[in-house]
Amino acid sequence: RDRSASAPGGMAEGDRDRLMLGTVDGYISNYFRQVAELSRESVYQSHQHAILCRMREEVAAGEMSGNMCDLDDRIKRTLLSDQTLQAEIAARMRIVEKERGPCCAPCC
């Protein structure tokens, strides 16, 4: 699709996208899109962790052959990656809470 195609209102679609990012709605949309991407990656890491743990249990039970040290390393890396993602998500959400601030005084 040609990004320079004219969008409604006579504005090129790319220009409209840039303008949208400059608005409050665009900022919020972009912000939560990033949080959603981090959340999806965290879910993926959780699934990977569960799979690796099952594989480790199967190797320990002798149902499957594999290298326990390698599996343990992969499990640790997956946990570390997910913890990093969770910390970034939490930090982003704390920023939202801080920017809101306590609502003790009347606004008007």
Contacts in CASP RR format, 6 or more apart in sequence:
PFRMAT RR
TARGET T0000
AUTHOR 0000-0000-0000
METHOD contacts of the structure
MODEL  1
RDRSASAPGGMAEGDRDRLMLGTVDGYISNYFRQVAELSRESVYQSHQHA
ILCRMREEVAAGEMSGNMCDLDDRIKRTLLSDQTLQAEIAARMRIVEKER
GPCCAPCC
3 12 0 8 1.000
3 13 0 8 1.000
3 14 0 8 1.000
4 12 0 8 1.000
4 13 0 8 1.000
4 14 0 8 1.000
5 12 0 8 1.000
5 13 0 8 1.000
6 12 0 8 1.000
6 13 0 8 1.000
7 13 0 8 1.000
7 14 0 8 1.000
7 16 0 8 1.000
11 19 0 8 1.000
20 26 0 8 1.000
20 29 0 8 1.000
21 27 0 8 1.000
21 30 0 8 1.000
31 92 0 8 1.000
31 96 0 8 1.000
34 92 0 8 1.000
35 89 0 8 1.000
35 92 0 8 1.000
35 93 0 8 1.000
38 85 0 8 1.000
38 88 0 8 1.000
38 89 0 8 1.000
38 92 0 8 1.000
39 89 0 8 1.000
41 85 0 8 1.000
42 82 0 8 1.000
42 85 0 8 1.000
42 86 0 8 1.000
42 89 0 8 1.000
45 78 0 8 1.000
45 81 0 8 1.000
45 82 0 8 1.000
45 85 0 8 1.000
46 82 0 8 1.000
48 78 0 8 1.000
49 75 0 8 1.000
49 78 0 8 1.000
49 79 0 8 1.000
49 82 0 8 1.000
52 71 0 8 1.000
52 74 0 8 1.000
52 75 0 8 1.000
52 78 0 8 1.000
53 75 0 8 1.000
55 64 0 8 1.000
55 71 0 8 1.000
56 68 0 8 1.000
56 71 0 8 1.000
56 72 0 8 1.000
56 75 0 8 1.000
58 64 0 8 1.000
59 65 0 8 1.000
59 66 0 8 1.000
59 68 0 8 1.000
59 71 0 8 1.000
60 68 0 8 1.000
END
